[in-house]
Amino acid sequence: MTENWPVADLDPVRRLRVLAAAVRFPVYVSEVVLPAPVERVWAAAADLERALPSFISTVRSARITRAEGDRLELLATGTLGQRARFDVVLRPGWCLMRSRFVLGAMAAVPEAGGTRFAALGGFRLPGARLAGPLLTVLGDRSMRAFAEHLELHAHP
Amino acid sequence: MTRRGDADPALVRAAQRGDPMALGELMEILAPYVGRICGPIALQDGPDATQEALISILRGIRGLKEPAALFGWVRVIAVREAVRVARRTAWPSGTPVEEVSAASDPELAVDVADTLARLTPEHRAVLMLRYVEGLDEIQAGQILSVPPGTVRSRLFRARRGFRKAWDS
């Protein structure tokens, strides 16, 4: 009888909220509803080599250096030439990225009117609490840049 | 008894050190189990209860002494959060069940949810611990912080309420 009992689902956006509340350093979290189907939003977000430089102004380029199932390794180069290696988990609607100093996550779920898209960013540095306001500014800019991503508004 | 995989003790230790990838992986492992506990207790608020239970679990993971005790520890927190969230919302019976999915037959699952909705969160918790988790009255009483006699009387009333609602 119990196989028919209700089971609660934790969708990717809720997973991102849980992670934001659980990590022990300050993170910036932003959510937006985009007027595009989740498949198109996720296609744009999950194309990390194109997406990261286009919506994070401090990233000049990103290159996937290894892929095994849903685990990737990505090398990001900043505008000042600095490099960072990221461990990435990439699944439909969910992406989690961690370098030595940075944590990033994205999530997308269908919602009336389009797609709820959530992003998380944070610095894993000692004293990172001081970076709170900077994180908010960077996060807002990145989210706006992603929301204005041309492909999300293109007709199929 | 609910089937569940075991979490690698090394993964639990990494999550206890605050590694965000380990916290993410542990969340993936625990979310289905927590959802099975929160669904029958919190019903339409199940996703909220699951979210809040997992926040509580991952924030408190440092306090878990023995990784092998993970699922028992998670169960206590999930039941507590589900009852708390369910109490917060007065839910009139007949409200459509949203975001509560069935493991198999969706029509029957809605019937079960509708029937559970006529019981209090505490009675739903007793039924869930007995029939979903397969616990006896002593074990259920320990989780709910009530004596076994209280579990027995709640179980009796919950079963009667369940049958009445089912037959109506």
Interface residues (C-beta under 8 A of the other chain):
Chain A: M1 T2 E3 N4 W5 P6 V7 A8 D9 L10 D11 R14 R15 R17 V18 L19 A21 A22 V23 R24 D87 V89 L96 R98 L103 A105 R124
Chain B: G18 P20 M21 L23 G24 E25 M27 E28 A31 P32 V34 G35 R36 C38 G39 P40 A42 L43 G46 P47 A49 T50 Q51 L54 I55 L58 R59 V97 E99 V100 S101 A102 A103 S104 D105 L108 A109 D111 V112 A113 L116 M128 Y131 V132
